[in-house]
Every structure is written in structure tokens, then in C-alpha cells.
Amino acid sequence: MRLLDFLRGRDGTTVAEIAEALDVSARTVHRDLATLRQQGIPLSSDTGPGGGVRLERDRGVAAVHLSQEEVVALWLAANLSATGSTLPWGSATRSGLQKLFASVPKERARGMRELCRRVVVGRPASARVLADVGTPPEELLAVFERAFREQVCLSFEYRDRHGKATRRIVEPHGLLVESPVWYVLARDVEKAAARMFRMDRIRRARLVPDRPFTPDMEGLRAQAEAQRADDTRTAG
């Protein structure tokens, strides 16, 4: 990324100049230039002792490097925007994301798609749910994201709709979004059963890194559909 930023600030340069500016070897520069080309960055180079190289600015938008979490966030934002409404350029959302997936190595694209498949976007929350919805604690979001991404269990205190608190250890297989309400689609380890947990009712969450799991959304999607149809929200 430092190399790309360096190239963006110049019309042209040499491998030697890059190496000196970034305090790396010429070999490292050549290696990283090759990596940028593999990622679709439009670079041109001149043969010769100087090894001239430049970023081609007339070939459209330069490639942007996004993390898996950033791609999932874009996918989720696009799907939430499309829920129950028709927006300008809405039809371009899916094709744009497909191009984004196609622009990265296959293995990385597969990981991004798998992460997206674990997020279910439903219709907006019902009036019954909105009547008592709260805000998830800020510290929960970072802990949940790590557990979700790293596929390890999550431990937390959960208060049901009657205010009763219990301690749970769960496998966070998926996420159900019924805007503005979020639910963790999980397997309760102690109960050995699928459960839905409303995120605003979760407190004191922590990772359980020594308890990994393999995501399995098939049964949890069915459970989410049944719970959504019932609309009683007795999760957990």
C-alpha cells in the first residue's frame, strides 16, 4: 500500500528511486510491483537499467483494496438500502459487487462470499419489536465481529423479553438483520440447539478462542424464517 501511494503521487519513477524512498531493496520493489499487477493495478514499466514504472491513470478507476469486513459491510449496506424501496442505480448494486468479487484472487473472493452468505437481510422490524428495541453496547460489535470472522464461540449475558438474565456460550453462525434490529443466529453450546439472540439484549460479551466451530447456515436460516413468521421474538 505504501508503494501504491508512492506511485499515485508521481507521473513516473524508477525502481531505484522507489527503493530509496521506501527504504527497501530493489528486489522487494520488483516483488511488490508484481503483486500489484496480480491484483489488477494498471502499471506500465520501461525496460532498461533504471526500471522505470508508472501508474496508468487513464484506464478507469484504480483498484481499491478492501478487507473482507469492508466488502461485507458494502454488501450489507447495499441490501439494506434495497429492502422495501426502489432507489436510483439500485440495479447496479449486484453487478458492481460481482465485479468487485471478480477483481480479487479466487480464494479471497470465496472467503468474502462465504462471509456474506452468513448474513441474512429480512424485512424491516415490526412495530412490536420497535416498541422496546435498544442499542447494542458499542464494545459488543468488535467482539462479535471477531468471533464471527474467526469462527470461535462467544460468551455473553443475555436478558430475555421478561428481563431474566442468563449466561450463554454460543457459536455465532450467522446474523439476521431486520432493520434496525440485529439478531445473532447461533447454536447454544450447552443446550445443543439453534437460538436467536437480539443484539441489544446482549451484555458482557467475550471471545472463547479455544472453542472453534464450522459455520453451518442451512438449519439456522430455516430457524430464522420460522421465527420471523411467528414474529413473537422470544429468542434465547
N, C-alpha and C positions, 0 to 999 in steps of 0.2 A: 504493500500500500504506500510506503514511503517512496518507492521507485515510481509508482504511477503518479503520485502527487508531484514529484520532481519533473516528470515528463510533461505534465499538464502545464507547468509554468514556463515551458520553453518551446520554441519553434523547432529546435533540433539540438542535439548534443552528441557526445561521444561516450563510448564505454569507459574510457579513462576518466573523463570528467565526472561521470556518474559515480564511479568507484571512489574518486577522491571526495566528492561532495557527501556521499553517504557513508564514507569510512568503511568500505567493504572491498573485497578483492574483485578483479575483473571477472574471475570465474563465477563468483556469486551473482554479478550483474547479468552475465550471459544466462545463467540458470534461471534467474527470476524473470528475465525477458521472455524466455521460453515458456515459463509458467503463465505469464500474462497472455501470450499468444494462444495457449491452450484454453484459456478462459474466455477467448473471443475479443480481447482488447485489440483494436486495429493499430498495429505497429508496422512501420516500414524501416528498413535498415539499408545502409550502403556498405558495400564491401570495401576492404582496404584496411590499412594499419589502424586507423582511428576508430573503426567500427561505428560509424555514425548511425544514430537511431532517432526516430521521431514518432510522435503520436499523431495519427492521421485524424484531423478534426473535421474532415468533410465527408465522413462515412456514417453520419447519423449520430444518434445519442451514444455516448461512450458507455461501455458495460459498467454496471454498478454491482458491487459485491455485497450480497445480503446474507446474513446468518439465517439458519433455519427458523429461528424465532421471528425474525423480521418478515420472512416470507409468509409464515403462518399468520402473523398479525395483518399483513396486507390482504391475504385470502379471507380472513375473518371479517375485516372491515368491509371488503367488497360484498361479502354475503350478507352482512347485517344491513348494508345500505340498500341491497336489493330486496330485502324482506318486506313484503307488503307494499311496495312502492315501485313506480316506474321513473327512472332517472335518466337525464341525458347521458349518452355514452355508456349506458348500462350494459349494452350488448357487447361492448369491447372488453369488459372486465375479464370474462373467461378466456378470450383469445390472448389477452395480454399476459395473464398468468401462465397460460400454456407456453407462450414464447419464453417467459422467464424460466420455467422448468426446463425447456429445451436448451437454454443457453448455458446450463451448468453440467458438469460430468454426470453420467447416468446414475452412479451410486449415490451421489449427493442429492440428485433430483428424486430418487426413490425414497430417501430419508425424509425429504420435505413433504412428499405426497403422503407418506405414511403418517406423519405428524398431523397433516391437515385432515386425514380421514378420521382421526380420533376426536375431532371437534364437530359436534352436531349443532346446526343452527335451526332452531324451531321458530314458531310464530311468536310474536310479542307476548309477554306475560299477561295473564288475565287480571281483571280488576281485583279479584280475591287475593291474588298473590301480591299485587302492588300495594294493597292496603297496609301491609305490615313489613314490606321489604326494607332492609337496612343496607349498610355499606360494608363490604368485606374489609377487614383490617388490612392496612397497606402492607404490613410485613408478611401476610399470608400469600400475597401474589408471587413474590420472589421465591418463597419456599415451594409453593405449588408448581411453579414453572420448572424448577429444578427436578422435583420428583417426577413430574410428567415427562420431561425430556430424558432424564437419566434412567427412568423406569425402575424406581425404587419406591418402597412403601412410604406412606405419610401417616404420621400420628397427630391427632388433634382432639380437642374438647369440642363436643357438638351439643348444641341446645336445640331440642325439637320444638315443634309449634306450641307445646304446652310449657316450655321453659325448663324441661328436665335436661340436666347435663349428664353426658356420658363420655368416657374416653374411648376413642376408636383408633384402630390401626387398619388402614385400607390400602389397596392397590389402586392408584388413580389411572384407570384405563382410558377414560375419555372425559370430555367436557360438553355439557349441554348448555346452549345459550338461548334463553328466551328473554330477549332484551326488555328491560335492563337487568334481568336476573340470571345468575350463573349457577350451574349445578355441577358437582363432581360426580361423574359416572364411575362407580368404584365397586370393588369386591371387598366386603368387610372380612378381614382375615379371621377373626375369632368366630364370626357367625357363618363363615364359608358361604356367603350369599351376596347377590348383587344388591347394591343400595345406591340411592341418590342422596347427595348431601348439598343443601343450599349453602353457597359460599359465605353469605352474610351471617350464617349461624355458626360458622367455624371460628374457633379461637385457639391460641397457643399451639399453632402447628409447628411440627419439626420433621425433619427427614429421618428415615430409618434406613440408612445406606446399606446395612447388612441383610436387607430383605428385598432382593430384586424380583421382578416379575416380567412376564412376556405379555405385551398388550393383546387383548382379545376383545374386539368391539362387537362381534356378532350378537352375542347374548345381551350385552349391555344396551345396544341400540334397540332391541326388541323391548327391553325393560323400560327404556326411556319413552318409547312410543306408548306403551301401556299406561305409564304414569302420566304422560301428557294428556291422554284421552280421558283418564279419570279426573285429572285436574284438582285433586284434593291436596296435593303436596304434603304427604305425610312421610317424606323421605327421612331415612335414618331411624 
